[in-house]
C-alpha cells in the first residue's frame, strides 16, 4: 500500500519503520526535510509538506493546535481519503482528558478535515515499542476503531501486513474508550518504571 505520514516526530518514525518493514510505499511529510531525512528509516521517502498523494494518511500531529495547523495545510485534499488518527486529547501537565463529554479526540480531529474517512489506531502504542517491532517476541497489538467498514478494513490490512496485529475495537464511539485506556497506560509508567516502553497486549490465559 501507499501511505502518507504527516509529521516526522517519534511516533511518525516508529510507524514508518513498521510500514517499511512490511514492504509498503511510505512517504513522510515534513517542514524540515533535512531533519526528517536524518531520522527516518531507510526506504522512507521524505517530502515537503503540502501535496497529499496517498489514499491512506496518518495524522501524527498532537491533538489541538498541531492538528488544526495540519488541517489548514491539507484540508482541501482529504475528502474521501482514509485518515488514521493517533492522537490522545490530554492535558499532559495535569494528565487529564480534555475532549468534551459527548466527543473524543478522533471526532474532534475528524471535524477539522472535511470528508475524511476517520479510523482511530496507534494511540495506545508507544513510539519506542514501534521501533522495537515486537513485544517479548509477539506482534504489537494495535486497536482499530471506525464506523467506516471499508476504511477500517484497509487500515487493518496495513497493520497486519506490517508485522503487527490489528484488533477490531468497534465503531468510532470506542475512540473515547481507547483514549482513556491510554491515559491510564501513561499514568502507570511511573509506578512500574515503564519509561514509555511498555505495551498493551491481549493474551490468552
C-alpha atoms as one frame of an Amber mdcrd trajectory, in Angstrom:
protein
   0.000   0.000   0.000   0.984   3.618  -0.435   0.822   5.561   2.820   1.465
   9.182   3.704   2.573  10.085   7.219   2.160  13.714   8.215   4.846  14.680
  10.697   8.322  13.372  11.493   8.367  13.006  15.276   8.924   9.854  17.312
   5.549   8.298  16.518   5.971   9.014  12.815   9.387   7.355  12.896   8.041
   4.300  14.694   5.034   3.846  12.436   7.133   4.401   9.321   9.620   1.756
  10.439   6.866  -0.844  10.736   5.261   0.016   7.392   8.592  -0.075   5.558
   9.358  -3.438   7.159   6.033  -4.613   5.747   7.055  -3.607   2.247   4.730
  -0.637   1.935   5.398   2.563  -0.023   5.829   5.201   2.679   6.195   8.948
   2.292   6.685  11.281   5.236   5.606  14.907   5.029   7.759  17.343   6.975
   8.510  21.063   7.122  12.134  20.189   7.905  13.342  17.893   5.131  16.925
  17.634   6.419  15.915  16.632   9.935  13.252  14.185   8.778  15.625  12.563
   6.307  18.163  12.068   9.102  15.787  10.310  11.490  13.551   8.265   9.207
  14.320   4.597   8.500  15.836   3.601   5.193  13.238   3.201   2.480  11.039
   6.108   3.585  10.602   8.924   1.084  10.642  12.345   2.766   8.683  15.093
   1.037   7.898  18.695   1.837   4.560  19.372   3.487   1.853  20.248   1.017
   0.676  17.704  -1.549  -1.026  14.581  -0.185  -0.864  11.727  -2.711  -1.736
   8.529  -0.831  -5.310   7.380  -0.181  -4.367   6.481   3.410  -2.635   9.027
   5.619  -1.548   9.042   9.239  -2.019  12.284  11.161   0.763  12.249  13.779
   0.415  15.833  14.977  -0.810  16.391  18.524  -4.453  16.994  19.369  -5.248
  20.702  19.374  -3.191  23.387  17.649  -0.964  20.955  15.703  -3.962  19.120
  14.283  -5.564  22.442  13.331  -2.395  23.573  11.546  -2.220  20.299   9.604
  -5.874  20.670   8.634  -5.160  24.147   7.285  -2.433  22.713   5.048  -4.165
  19.525   3.881  -7.871  20.101   4.450  -8.730  20.695   0.795  -7.079  17.417
  -0.268  -8.511  14.858   2.139 -12.112  14.314   1.055 -12.646  10.595   0.529
  -9.254   9.627   1.938  -8.717   7.356   4.944  -7.180   9.219   7.858  -5.687
   7.373  10.830  -5.916   9.477  13.968  -3.336   8.537  16.611  -3.987  11.447
  18.973  -4.893  11.414  22.644  -6.781  14.522  23.818  -4.855  15.063  27.010
  -3.504  17.955  29.009  -0.112  16.423  29.725   0.973  18.679  32.639  -2.112
  17.603  34.624  -2.644  14.259  32.852  -6.345  14.909  32.338  -8.701  14.123
  29.456  -9.834  17.276  27.642 -12.296  16.216  24.923 -15.913  17.145  25.600
 -18.174  14.625  27.338 -20.056  13.928  24.091 -16.954  13.687  21.908 -13.479
  12.154  21.556 -10.152  13.171  20.127 -10.961  11.246  16.950 -14.299  13.010
  16.493 -12.725  16.414  17.119  -9.868  15.781  14.678 -12.209  14.406  12.015
 -14.274  17.596  12.234 -11.217  19.560  11.077 -10.864  17.546   7.850 -13.964
  17.734   5.639 -14.992  14.450   4.058 -12.278  12.351   5.650 -12.859   8.666
   6.458 -11.653   8.515  10.046 -10.040   5.499  11.723  -8.671   5.515  15.265
  -5.486   3.468  15.679  -1.981   3.506  17.205  -2.975   5.813  20.075  -2.222
   3.096  22.653   1.236   2.188  21.275   4.412   3.971  22.373   6.973   5.036
  19.753   9.731   3.002  21.409   7.664  -0.169  21.103   7.042   0.524  17.420
  10.758   0.984  16.864  11.479  -2.378  18.506   8.833  -4.034  16.355   7.557
  -6.632  18.817   6.619  -7.272  22.448   8.514 -10.161  24.037   8.624 -11.814
  20.651   4.898 -11.279  19.974   3.407  -8.882  17.416   2.385  -5.432  18.616
  -1.360  -5.129  19.241  -2.990  -2.153  17.505  -6.596  -1.373  18.429  -8.615
  -0.110  15.460 -11.959   1.711  15.681 -14.116   3.233  12.949 -17.679   3.492
  11.680 -16.407   3.117   8.101 -16.144  -0.628   7.437 -14.020  -0.302   4.299
 -11.659   2.221   5.865 -11.241   0.014   8.939 -10.554  -2.981   6.692  -7.857
  -1.074   4.797  -6.113   0.024   7.998  -6.432  -3.479   9.453  -4.721  -4.916
   6.369  -1.998  -2.276   6.585  -1.327  -3.121  10.234  -1.401  -6.890   9.771
   0.876  -6.848   6.738   3.371  -4.734   8.686   4.086  -7.433  11.269   1.616
  -6.178  13.869  -1.789  -7.459  14.968  -4.874  -5.335  14.352  -7.707  -5.839
  16.843 -11.173  -4.542  15.903 -12.280  -2.344  18.808 -15.628  -1.476  17.240
 -17.154   1.756  15.981 -15.761   5.243  16.380 -17.579   5.633  19.690 -14.835
   3.374  21.063 -12.218   6.035  20.301 -13.084   7.753  23.575 -12.584   4.459
  25.423  -9.225   3.831  23.738  -8.089   7.348  24.604  -8.972   6.811  28.273
  -7.174   3.465  28.229  -4.043   5.210  27.008  -4.430   7.865  29.700  -4.329
   5.082  32.293  -1.366   3.492  30.472   0.539   6.772  30.668  -0.275   7.311
  34.341   1.068   3.865  35.208   4.539   4.497  33.774   5.952   5.986  36.961
   4.583   3.185  39.128   6.185   0.427  37.073   9.300   2.295  35.901   7.944
   1.808  32.394   9.868   4.659  30.759   7.228   4.727  27.991   8.454   1.389
  26.665   5.522  -0.771  27.801   2.788  -2.224  25.614  -0.870  -3.125  25.938
  -1.364  -6.716  24.792  -4.337  -9.079  24.675  -3.100 -12.523  25.690  -4.783
 -15.857  26.307  -4.671 -17.249  29.822
